Amino acid sequence: MTQAEPRLARVAAAIADPTRARVLARLLDGRLHTAGELAAHAGVGAATMSAHLKLLVDEGLARVRPQGRHRYFGLADGDVAHALEALLRLADSRDAAEPAADLRRWRQPAMQGLRHARSCYGHLAGELGVRWRETLLARGWVVASPEGRYALGDAGREALADLLPAAFAAGSAGGARLLYDCVDWSERRDHFAGPLAVAWLEAMVDKGWLRRVEASRELQLTPPGRLALVSRGLC
């Protein structure tokens, strides 16, 4: 009797194709993109990209959101994003014969901006993301429970009020999975992920503290952003 192909093998095959890997890496910025934008990014034609996107959606790696005449694509969920980040870390460790070689890769000029600050499925990652997490914990603005969950304390709600949507500012952010750890691809330390972390990044971009780099996950810290973070001891 012929056994069905393992689900893991199908998902791995979907990720392994170079074009689909480029698409998934692009979607790690947490934003929605049209098929045309993804085709231009991957350097393939519209029909080819359409076939790739259909497979990614069918395998549960991507989602599609129709809006008017357009269809927008993003990663299926945070679990897919975290799996992809883990694969990126694994690929880096295999590419480098030793940890020092991996570090040299991230010190290359072309990688410096991406290492300093980038989006990871909608939340802040890189050196700035790691420092953001460590400072919030050190100041007691975010507190950890014995179960490993995080909550935004009263002092944090006050200090970060201008970065919080009304739903977070009015209530407690101590619910399950509103804020949790995500191992950083370049830093090998944790940054914050979850809906609250996504809200923080969106607010920083809206305020002009961080600027997105076209066709990249890189984020640039602007002079007003640096001033705002320094004034709070966050940079």
C-alpha positions in Angstrom: 0.0 0.0 0.0 1.4 3.4 -1.0 1.8 5.8 1.9 0.7 9.4 1.5 3.4 12.0 1.2 4.2 13.4 4.6 2.8 16.9 5.2 6.3 18.0 6.3 7.8 17.0 3.0 5.2 19.0 1.1 5.7 22.1 3.2 9.5 21.7 2.9 9.2 21.4 -0.9 7.1 24.5 -1.1 9.7 26.5 0.8 12.7 25.0 -1.0 12.0 26.5 -4.4 14.3 29.6 -4.8 11.5 31.8 -6.1 9.1 30.9 -3.4 11.8 31.3 -0.8 12.4 34.9 -2.0 8.7 35.5 -1.8 8.4 34.2 1.7 11.4 36.2 2.8 9.8 39.3 1.4 6.6 38.6 3.2 8.5 38.4 6.5 8.1 42.2 6.7 4.6 41.5 7.9 3.0 43.6 5.1 0.6 42.7 2.3 1.9 42.7 -1.3 0.3 42.3 -4.7 1.3 39.5 -7.0 2.9 42.1 -9.3 5.0 43.5 -6.5 6.2 40.0 -5.6 6.9 39.1 -9.2 9.1 42.2 -9.6 10.9 41.4 -6.4 11.5 37.8 -7.4 12.3 38.6 -11.0 9.7 36.4 -12.6 6.7 36.9 -14.8 3.1 37.4 -13.6 1.9 33.9 -14.7 4.8 32.2 -12.9 4.3 34.2 -9.8 0.5 33.4 -9.8 1.4 29.6 -9.8 3.9 30.1 -7.0 1.4 32.0 -4.8 -1.4 29.5 -5.4 0.9 26.7 -4.1 2.0 28.8 -1.1 -1.7 29.5 -0.2 -2.7 25.9 -0.8 0.0 24.7 1.6 -1.0 27.1 4.3 2.2 29.2 4.1 0.5 32.3 2.7 -2.9 34.0 2.8 -4.7 36.1 0.2 -6.9 39.1 0.9 -9.1 40.3 -2.0 -9.8 44.0 -1.9 -11.7 45.6 -4.8 -9.9 44.7 -8.0 -6.7 43.7 -6.2 -5.5 40.6 -4.3 -3.0 41.1 -1.5 -0.7 38.3 -0.2 0.9 37.9 3.2 2.3 35.1 5.4 -0.4 32.8 6.8 0.3 33.6 10.4 3.0 34.1 13.1 3.8 30.4 13.3 5.0 30.5 9.6 7.0 33.6 10.3 8.8 32.1 13.2 9.5 28.9 11.3 11.0 30.9 8.5 13.2 32.9 10.9 14.4 29.6 12.4 15.3 28.3 9.0 17.2 31.6 8.3 19.2 31.1 11.5 19.9 27.5 10.6 21.0 28.4 7.1 23.3 31.1 8.5 24.9 28.6 11.0 25.4 26.0 8.2 26.9 28.6 5.8 29.4 29.7 8.5 32.1 27.2 9.5 32.3 28.9 12.9 30.4 31.5 14.9 33.1 34.2 14.0 32.4 33.7 10.3 28.7 34.2 10.9 29.5 37.4 12.8 31.7 38.6 9.9 28.7 38.2 7.6 26.6 40.5 9.6 29.4 43.1 9.8 29.5 43.4 6.0 28.4 46.9 4.9 25.5 45.6 2.9 24.1 43.9 6.0 24.6 46.7 8.6 21.3 48.4 8.1 19.3 45.1 8.1 21.2 44.1 11.3 20.5 47.4 13.1 16.8 47.4 12.6 14.3 45.5 10.5 10.7 44.2 10.6 10.1 40.6 11.6 6.5 39.8 10.7 5.3 43.3 11.7 7.4 43.7 14.9 10.8 45.4 15.5 13.9 43.1 15.2 17.6 43.5 14.9 19.9 45.3 17.3 17.3 48.0 18.0 14.6 45.4 18.6 16.7 43.4 21.1 17.7 46.6 22.9 14.1 47.7 23.0 13.1 44.5 24.7 16.0 44.6 27.2 15.3 48.2 28.2 11.6 47.7 28.7 12.3 44.8 31.0 15.1 46.6 32.9 12.9 49.6 33.5 10.0 47.4 34.7 7.7 48.8 31.9 7.2 45.2 30.8 7.1 42.5 33.5 7.5 38.8 33.1 5.4 36.2 35.0 6.7 32.9 36.3 4.9 31.2 33.4 7.0 33.1 30.9 4.3 35.5 29.8 4.8 39.2 29.6 2.5 42.1 30.7 2.7 45.8 30.3 2.9 47.4 33.7 1.2 50.6 34.9 4.5 52.5 34.5 4.9 51.1 31.0 1.4 52.1 30.0 2.1 55.6 31.2 5.6 55.9 29.6 4.5 54.4 26.3 1.1 55.9 26.1 1.8 57.6 22.7 2.8 54.2 21.2 -0.3 52.3 22.4 -3.6 51.9 20.6 -6.6 52.6 22.7 -7.3 48.9 23.3 -3.9 48.4 24.9 -3.7 51.7 26.7 -7.1 51.2 28.4 -6.7 47.6 29.5 -4.1 45.1 30.5 -1.7 43.6 28.0 -1.1 40.6 30.2 -3.3 38.3 28.1 -1.9 35.2 26.5 0.3 35.7 23.4 -0.1 39.5 23.3 3.6 39.8 23.9 6.2 37.0 23.7 9.8 36.3 22.9 11.1 35.7 19.4 14.8 34.7 18.8 16.5 37.3 16.7 18.0 36.1 13.4 21.1 38.2 13.5 21.6 38.8 17.3 20.8 35.3 18.6 18.9 37.0 21.5 15.2 37.7 22.0 13.2 40.6 20.7 9.5 41.0 21.4 6.8 39.6 19.1 3.0 39.6 19.3 0.1 42.0 18.7 1.5 44.5 21.2 4.9 44.5 19.6 3.3 45.0 16.2 1.3 48.0 17.5 4.6 49.5 18.8 6.3 49.2 15.4 3.3 50.6 13.5 3.2 53.6 15.9 6.9 54.2 15.4 6.5 54.2 11.7 3.4 56.4 11.8 5.2 58.9 13.9 8.2 59.0 11.6 10.6 57.5 14.1 11.4 54.7 11.8 11.4 54.7 8.0 10.9 51.6 5.9 13.4 50.9 3.2 11.9 50.2 -0.2 11.8 46.5 -1.2 13.5 45.4 2.0 12.7 44.5 5.6 15.2 47.1 6.8 14.1 50.0 9.0 16.0 53.2 9.4 16.0 55.2 12.6 15.3 58.8 11.8 16.7 61.8 13.8 13.3 62.5 15.5 13.1 58.8 16.3 16.5 58.7 17.8 15.7 61.8 19.9 12.4 60.3 21.1 14.1 57.0 22.1 17.1 58.6 23.7 14.8 60.9 25.8 13.3 57.7 27.3 16.5 55.9 27.7 15.6 53.4 25.0 18.4 54.1 22.5 
